[in-house]
Amino acid sequence: MKISYEWLSTFLSEKISEEALAELLTRVGLTVEGRTQLGCSDANVVVAQILDSQKHPNADRLSVCSVEDGSGQLRQIVCGAKNYRVGDKVPLALPGASLPCGMKIKAGNLRGVRSEGMLCSATELGLPGGGEGLLILPGDAPVGRPLRDYLPADVVMEVEVTPNRPDCLSHVGIAREISIFLDKKLVYQTPCQPRIARGTGAAVLEPGSGCVFYTVRRIRGVRVGASPMWLRRRLEAVGLRPINNVVDVTNYVLMELGQPLHAFDAGKVAGAIRVRQARAGEKLLALNGETYELLPEDTVIADEGGVLALGGVIGGEGSGVSEGTTEVLLESALFCSAMIRATSRRLGVMTDSSYRFERGVDPQGVLAASARATELILGLAGGEAEEVVVVEGEIPSAPSAIRLRHGRARSLLGMGIKDEEIQGYLGRICERVGGGFGETVWQPPTWRMDLREEVDLCEELCRLVGVERIGGRVVAESAGASRSDGLFDYGVEIRNRLVGFGFSEIKTSSLVSEAEAVLYEPGYRRVELVRLRNPLGEEHAYLRPSLLAGLLRVAQANAHAGAKGLAFFEIGTTYGGEPEELLTLGLVASGAMGERHWKVGEAGSYGFYEVRGVLEAIFDHRLRFLPQEEVRWPFVVAAGLELDGRRCGVVAILAPSFCKERDLVGEVVFAEVGLEWVAEGVLGRRRKFEPYGRFPLVQRDLAVVVEEGVKYSTIESTIWGVGETLLRRVEVFDVFRDASGQRLGAGKKSVAMRLTFGSVERTLKAEEVEESLGRIRRALAETLKATFRDPQSP
Amino acid sequence: MEEKIRELGERFEAELAAANESSRLEALRVEFLGKQGHVTLLSQQMRDVPKEQKPVIGAALNELRQRIVKKLEQKVAELEKAAEAARYAGFDVTLPGVPRRRGSLHPLTQLLLRAVGVFRRIGFALAAGPEIETEFHCFDALNTPPDHPARNELDTFYLPDGRLLRTHTSSVQIRVMERQPPPVRVIAPGPAYRRDEIDATHLAQFHQLEGLCVGRDVSVADLKGTIEFFLREMFGPEVECRFRPHFFPFTEPSFEIDIRSPELGDRWMEMAGCGMVHPAVFEAVCRSRDDRLYDPDVVTGFAFGFGLDRLAMNLLGVPDIRMFVENDVRFLHQFL
């Protein structure tokens, strides 16, 4: 909310600098988010009167004015504006003045004509409602006096009022808060309230209308016209556009007291005012020019002819106060916050009025605001107010008193505050209505609807004492590691390993487009796509089922930016299906694994086996890679990952055609692993020492020739399947295919392996190794129809 | 005989001095010590040496043999050293090394690691909760009434089944208290979502670090001390903290925390929200647990939530929050 420093100051018993006020407001919890200087405080800007104006001899667009500046001598000023007449009073910046817009004024020659100062526009003086041309001052402006005496400079502060404090949505409200903190009296005289009259028939409040308490006062014989300068200036300072003296008063009182008001042109109201629910199909052309279709959940103010206003939200175009109005109906009421909120949301119209009713308005302030506005209207527009205010409905009862246990307050705040101090502080806000040993009972004022229970009083105490008076205390306690700790640490470990292998971590949004969501369906878990009911746009409508889309997006952007060699990973949640949220690792790699070097030459490129190697290393060779027969686009090759017999991920080569569309060249490999599942096997794992062989190992090479279709994993499992207890390790060192078909035969491949034998107990004899190898060969020959490329074929 | 031994010794010395290749040394070895070598041949003449002289001559011959062996070894080693030195002469250590590409941790991860480290040092364990949340855990249990503005469809992402994407990690507070009895000292990092239009300071998905401490006699003083400790550890001892009274439905008193330090441009910057857990939150937990372990008359607690993205922007001087999700390597690799 915007507040005017000048206006606010009138309610404070003591002058407080603008700087100190901003500081105090922030400390109190009314954060000052911005400050703007309004008007000019420089004494060298004075009120002047234009006594003559001639065309500039050398410039078509300029004039040469003679102005009276109070010195008794005429001053010559060259001026570019056109909007003035001789005789007008305008602001004059004398040489030496510095203006809020940053301009420094000097005497000088403009196109050969002497100019001793500058006539100013509103904008140049930092005043709102600027526009083109000079600021024309009212006739009562005193010539020769500094402008600041006539139009005091002001500072507008943008204050953040939290939703629990609607009582601070006004100048008096904020001044009251400041006064409490300074322990000073608020300077505000509530005007005398007139008698009330119920059941007059002038206003009818229907049950269920959404209005709790309704008042209306008739003022006859008003003369509608422009508001005086001081009022216009205050309204403009807080961001309101002056309209006419009656409407301006309602807005002024709203900003002063926080009670929304509305003025109807009584001449346009037929019969009694009815406050009721809208009827389906009713429409209102509102003051903002929009037409709204209404529903029974909207509160309306109506007359015999139909809807006049949307209660508590906005007035109607047809019944507003305008130039010709002579009789006014001044409404001050209390509307139900939930209904106002619903209406305001549904119709998308938020006004100063609806904003306050939504948050809560002081029930006791309704009549006071009406009296204040009446007083102002009579003063500015003349006329005569009816003796009584017509009233319907009831003012809600005052909130109940609150018991405060002083011990509780002390222990919650963590400070030893004395009983007398507690009472002293709270007494500034509430009225003490009872108490006993170590406790007091307090009646909060009607405008403090946020004070309902003990903890609310503790908070008030904390604010009043000042949190800076509470000393900080650090208590460190033992905290055993949770499952989350384990998972977090495992994630860090995997991240560090990947970073060591040259992969860079990325973070992408969980929200993806439909095209991205359906890009790839993880085969390792059941996925149900989750679409948001109210996405911000189609680009972010789905929760990602896989990390692939984000990884590709980043890879593509970096490729476009000229990055050579892409290696990225992300650890994040994927969504939908079973489980609904899964901590997942995804990685993508393509291009050079390193830089070209003068000694080594070009670095190798990422391919399927490079990525597989990384996965084997980071997961300690715990994953199994299973051939996947059915490979779906955008993959051309895919392997399922398995951990302890459970599918947990995938590694795949992306289709070159798919990559080409994304300007990714070379083999692009993607892998995804349900990290949470892999972690489960590791968390809490205790490693135990295993004896290792102190005896020499024996190695034998074996080149197996098999049909092209036989997978390596089959060969290896066949070898292990023989159950040779001395066999320690099987490594492939060559896979050979003979294109000519001469050396291997068509459709065959040779897989050369090194078999390592050893025992932890003794040195092996050559014969036992040969016998073992023989059994392995026979098994391969029998099961896989393998032949062997070495001379010792069985 | 003794004369011959001496002469042979001198001859060897002379030839050794002239030898400067290892092949020549081998030849020398054969020439002197081989089967037909000078020393061997001289040894054969021992037969003719009178018996009383034999020990002396024998010793002299033996000494000669040993000396030759030793000198040859020394010379071999010398030559080898010289050859090595020649081979490595002019080696240019200033040429660049073979590059090993190292990746990088995302700056948000690096920040989180630091933050988690700080809280672990004062006895906070990690906790987690789902991102797809129920209205109960995200709002109702956190004392946020059904008609609260934050709950409407303009600000919160909803799923078709009525659940939502959590708007803050505060929902983890409820999850943790439902799961475990007091005392509680946990931190919970994770993403949260708000239906904000994306710009330089807003993303629809952002990262928070939530904290919750519940026990007997937990007070504002504990909240202050904990937060101040964290901020000093993160930003250095010269950082100033300000607790500005604020409003959140689920804490009371509530504060926003601002920090200021010369390094960060010497202006107040909002860092986090925090406060004392509202009694209504404890009551909701009691109802959900169906016991009174979190009776607000028995336990009190504090909670806080830091925006990690904003923290990272300030610490690293990153001008646009979107850089964190664009993941340009020129950005990522600045924070190796």
Interface residues (C-beta under 8 A of the other chain):
Chain A: T26 R27 V28 G29 T31 T162 P163 N164 R165 A338 R341 A342 R345 S411 L412 L413 G414 M415 E453 V455 D456 C458 E459 C462 R463 V467 E468 I470 G471 G472 R473 V474 V475 A476 E477 S478 A479 G480 A481 S482 S484 D485 L487 F488 V492 R495 N496 L498 V499 G500 F501 G502 F503 S504 E505 I506 K507 T508 S509 S510 L511 V530 R531 L532 R533 N534 P535 L536 H540 L543 V554 A557 N558 A561 A563 G565 A567 F568 F569 T573 Y575 E580 E581 M593 G594 E595 H597 W598 K599 V600 A603
Chain B: L95 P96 V98 P99 R100 R101 R102 G103 S104 L105 H106 L108 T109 L113 V116 R120 R121 I122 G123 F124 A125 L126 A127 A128 P130 E131 I132 D147 P149 N152 E153 F157 Y158 L159 P160 L165 P183 R185 V186 A188 P191 Y193 R195 E197 I198 L203 A204 Q205 D217 S219 V220 A221 D222 K224 G225 T226 I227 E228 F229 F243 R244 P245 H246 F247 E252 P253 S254 F255 E256 M276 H278 P279 T300 F324 V325 E326 N327 D328 V329 R330 L332 H333
